[in-house]
């Protein structure tokens, strides 16, 4: 892939500031929004987009914003990717809906076949297509419970799994995701996560992945009992929790424990999957072969589609009619997914994710040398983050994260804040971003740190 590659029809790949951001037109739209849209739906950057492609978002005032968010890892193949658009347009002209549970169609089967082939492991697999990541996670739990005839589900500190009632219970962070929305589904238990930066600081020494896993397994054995656990559900790299990459050995130890005890091991690859980390799936970095894999975000190039893919003997546990949904595997969405999968496999995106990661790591290391408030840098491929702390401590510094993100937004760079403590800046550029735009974005971030810290 050329490093200046673009997506979207002819959108100039340059940062442009015509007005304050948000500009007058975006402010007009925001006023309309406040009268029409439920206030519980927030936006990180209220610049209303009219076009997007490559590494650029163009807003209603003609500002061109460098995109380091990809719609939270959704437009990994680039916005308006040509393969995605062509497939979706062709499908729209044919038919928009039949409901796969009423009249099936080949493209659903094709996506299932592709996911069965691409997800880790060469065992026989089955797939069900759904609408959202939360729906995929919820269905993975349903499948695991039917298969094991057990009820308990183990999740981890800092986890994010969705906004349905069950997945809110599985999600760690209370505000804004859970506060006031209970009571939540039962039989969900939380184990300690491997969080190398904070584990090592607390212990005063390096905590191995195996030791962190032993801590989690001890909690499971003592507080639940392995014989009652249906599923262990974990993000191989935690997303909303702060892009936490567990210590090497943590995931394999949990997977081995699950296998030894008849527990379904579920990898939630909703945010980390599909080339984002430089592998097709983040589980691959340590050779993990999950029993079930949940996917969504990057699957269909921006259209709503999700999936559960897993071992045939587990997936086959649910009888006819037990899985599905009116819109699950929508024809246009699955057509888009086929285009996105073509892009992942044929357009050098895995390699591009590695290249992007190398640029980000280089720029972050230079920033870290200047600013000790960047306590920790972590990630894989084009899924990178920095955790910001108070000087001379590991106390979270959410104020600095907000200040840098606000400076970036005012200067036409979109960067998202995340983490349990709200002190992590995450970098999720589309894999179609050019080197030049990526470097320019970090020039802006560098100035943001200088301005915030003096």
Order of alpha helices (4+ residues) and beta strands (2+ residues): alpha-beta-beta-beta-alpha-alpha-alpha-beta-alpha-beta-alpha-beta-alpha-alpha-beta-alpha-beta-beta-beta-alpha-alpha-alpha-beta-beta-alpha-beta-beta-beta-alpha
